[in-house]
Amino acid sequence: MAQGIANKVVVITGASSGLGEAAARLLAKDGAKLVLGARRLDRLEALAKELSLGGQAVVETDVTRFEQVKRLVDHAVHLHGRIDVIINNAGLMPHSPLERCKIEDWDRMIDVNLKGVLYGIGAALPYMKEQKSGHIINVSSVAGHKVNPGGAVYAATKHGVRVISEGLRQEVKPYNIRTTIISPGAVATELPDSITEPDIAEAVRKRYEMAIPADSFARMVAFAMSQPEDVDVNEILFRPTRQEY
């Protein structure tokens, strides 16, 4: 796979832990030029040091602020002269029944999961159109395909990511830009920690006992990226083998 990854300039949001961190580790091993964004700068800096990426490879980024996402992408282009891939990965999953009216959690999910993806697209697309090449990878979820009680708003945001990505796919064909949606099932990350309702958090943690390692996601990213330029892997849905939902 490394032959399609080496020397590509890759921007990853939500790179301080979980799926983003796992992707960074695998892509660094395969020779990608990484620029990592997240709110937790200390963790980004520690990861960059461990992977020998250099201090310029990290940018403190809140994906709910378009100007910060644009700064992340602009920095990557300034540093390396181009952007080949953006992985819009940052996400939250504060499940709760709708009747509990967790307005703040609803707003956070919409801002991070949906607007964050839009902002990543908006920041990267002008450069990719000018280059006539690029690859936009958006992270959805099994919940973008199915909805369970307590997960309605999260599922709505992740289904929205799929809808946006399909519209994007059709719009960018004239510019030789590839698009991929990756929808993970139960993967071992900090995502359940974002649940603010104790009873819901406990139920989700029990479901996540079957979770597979985050490097499973990284391998999906590498698979999509490493295809020949005339092959566009548009959607990957994967779960633990034992997961029914």
C-alpha positions in Angstrom: 0.0 0.0 0.0 2.8 2.4 0.7 3.5 2.9 -2.9 0.3 5.0 -3.2 1.0 6.9 0.1 4.6 7.9 0.2 5.2 11.6 -0.1 1.5 12.5 -0.2 0.6 15.6 1.9 -2.1 14.5 4.3 -4.1 16.7 6.7 -5.9 14.9 9.5 -8.4 16.6 11.9 -9.1 15.0 15.3 -5.6 13.6 15.2 -4.8 13.7 18.9 -6.4 10.4 19.7 -8.4 7.5 18.4 -9.0 7.1 14.7 -7.0 10.2 13.7 -4.0 9.2 15.7 -4.1 5.6 14.4 -4.2 6.9 10.8 -1.3 9.3 11.5 0.8 6.4 12.8 0.2 4.1 9.8 0.5 6.9 7.2 3.8 8.2 8.8 5.2 4.6 8.6 4.2 4.5 4.9 6.0 7.8 4.2 3.2 10.4 4.0 3.9 14.0 4.9 1.5 14.7 7.7 0.0 17.9 9.1 -2.1 17.2 12.2 -4.9 19.2 13.7 -6.8 18.9 17.0 -7.7 21.0 20.0 -5.3 19.2 22.4 -2.0 20.7 21.2 0.0 18.9 23.9 -1.1 15.5 22.6 -0.4 16.5 19.0 3.1 17.7 19.9 3.8 14.4 21.7 2.6 12.4 18.7 4.6 14.4 16.2 7.7 14.0 18.4 7.2 10.2 18.6 6.7 9.9 14.8 9.6 12.3 14.1 7.3 14.7 12.1 8.8 17.9 13.4 7.2 20.8 15.2 5.8 22.3 12.1 3.5 19.3 11.6 0.9 20.2 14.2 -1.6 23.0 14.3 -4.0 23.6 17.2 -7.4 23.3 15.5 -11.0 23.6 16.6 -13.1 22.2 13.7 -16.1 24.2 14.7 -14.3 27.4 13.6 -13.8 27.6 9.8 -10.9 30.1 10.1 -9.0 27.5 12.2 -9.6 24.7 9.8 -8.5 26.9 6.9 -5.4 27.9 8.9 -4.6 24.2 9.2 -5.0 23.5 5.5 -3.2 26.7 4.5 -0.3 25.7 6.8 0.0 22.3 5.1 0.1 24.0 1.6 2.6 26.6 2.8 4.8 23.9 4.3 4.7 21.3 1.4 3.4 23.2 -1.6 0.2 21.2 -2.0 -2.4 19.1 -0.2 -3.1 15.6 -1.5 -5.5 14.2 1.1 -7.7 15.6 3.9 -9.2 13.2 6.5 -12.1 14.9 8.1 -12.1 12.8 11.2 -13.0 14.9 14.3 -16.2 13.7 15.9 -18.3 13.4 19.1 -21.0 10.9 20.1 -22.9 12.2 23.2 -25.9 9.8 22.8 -29.1 10.5 24.7 -32.9 10.0 24.2 -34.5 13.0 22.5 -36.9 13.5 25.4 -34.0 14.5 27.6 -33.6 17.6 25.4 -29.8 17.7 25.7 -29.5 20.9 23.6 -25.8 21.5 24.2 -25.0 18.0 23.1 -27.1 18.3 20.0 -25.3 21.6 19.1 -21.9 20.1 19.7 -22.6 17.1 17.5 -23.9 19.3 14.7 -21.0 21.7 15.0 -18.2 19.1 15.1 -19.6 16.1 13.1 -21.3 18.0 10.4 -20.0 21.5 10.1 -16.5 20.3 10.9 -16.6 18.1 7.8 -18.0 21.0 5.7 -15.3 23.3 6.9 -12.6 20.7 6.0 -14.1 20.4 2.5 -14.3 24.2 2.1 -10.7 24.7 3.2 -9.2 22.0 1.0 -11.3 22.2 -2.1 -9.9 25.4 -3.7 -6.4 24.0 -3.6 -7.4 20.6 -5.0 -9.4 22.2 -7.8 -6.4 24.2 -8.7 -4.1 21.2 -8.6 -6.7 19.1 -10.5 -6.1 16.3 -8.0 -6.8 15.4 -4.4 -8.6 13.0 -2.1 -11.2 14.0 0.5 -11.9 11.3 3.1 -14.9 11.9 5.4 -15.6 9.8 8.5 -19.2 8.7 9.0 -20.3 5.7 11.1 -22.4 2.6 11.1 -24.8 5.0 12.7 -24.9 6.9 9.3 -26.6 3.7 7.9 -28.7 2.7 10.9 -30.3 4.5 13.9 -30.9 3.2 17.4 -32.8 4.7 20.2 -30.7 7.3 22.0 -28.6 7.9 18.9 -30.9 9.9 16.7 -29.0 13.1 16.5 -25.6 11.4 16.2 -27.0 9.2 13.4 -28.5 12.3 11.7 -25.1 14.0 11.6 -23.3 10.9 10.3 -26.0 10.3 7.7 -25.5 13.9 6.8 -21.8 13.3 6.3 -22.7 10.6 3.7 -25.2 12.9 1.9 -22.6 15.7 1.8 -19.9 13.3 0.6 -22.1 12.0 -2.2 -23.0 15.5 -3.4 -19.3 16.3 -3.3 -18.3 13.2 -5.3 -20.5 14.3 -8.1 -19.4 18.0 -8.0 -15.6 17.3 -8.1 -15.5 14.8 -11.0 -14.3 17.6 -13.5 -11.3 18.2 -11.2 -10.0 14.7 -10.9 -10.7 14.7 -7.1 -11.5 11.5 -5.3 -13.9 11.1 -2.3 -14.2 8.4 0.3 -16.7 7.9 3.1 -15.4 5.6 5.9 -18.1 4.2 8.3 -16.7 2.4 11.3 -18.6 0.2 13.7 -17.4 -0.3 17.3 -13.8 0.7 17.2 -11.8 1.3 20.4 -11.5 5.1 20.8 -12.4 7.8 23.3 -15.7 8.4 21.5 -17.9 6.8 24.2 -16.3 9.2 26.7 -18.1 12.1 25.1 -21.5 10.8 26.3 -22.8 13.0 29.1 -25.6 10.8 30.4 -24.2 8.2 32.9 -26.8 5.4 32.1 -26.4 5.8 28.4 -22.6 5.9 28.7 -22.6 2.6 30.7 -24.8 0.9 28.1 -22.5 2.0 25.2 -19.4 0.9 27.0 -20.9 -2.5 27.4 -21.6 -2.6 23.6 -18.0 -1.5 23.0 -16.6 -4.5 24.8 -16.4 -6.1 21.3 -14.6 -3.0 19.8 -11.7 -3.6 17.4 -8.5 -1.6 17.5 -8.3 1.8 15.9 -5.6 0.6 13.5 -8.4 -1.2 11.6 -9.6 2.3 10.6 -6.1 3.3 9.6 -5.9 0.3 7.2 -9.2 1.3 5.6 -7.7 4.8 5.0 -4.5 3.3 3.6 -6.5 1.0 1.3 -8.5 3.9 -0.2 -5.5 6.2 -0.6 -3.3 3.5 -2.2 -5.5 2.8 -5.1 -4.4 4.0 -8.6 -5.5 7.5 -9.4 -8.2 6.3 -11.7 -9.8 4.2 -9.0 -12.1 6.1 -6.6 -13.1 4.1 -3.5 -16.3 5.9 -2.5 -17.5 4.2 0.6 -16.2 1.7 3.1 -18.4 0.3 5.9 -16.7 -2.0 8.4 -17.6 -3.5 11.9 -16.2 -6.0 14.4 -17.1 -9.5 13.1 -19.4 -10.0 16.2 -21.2 -6.7 15.9 -24.9 -7.1 15.0 -25.9 -3.4 14.9 
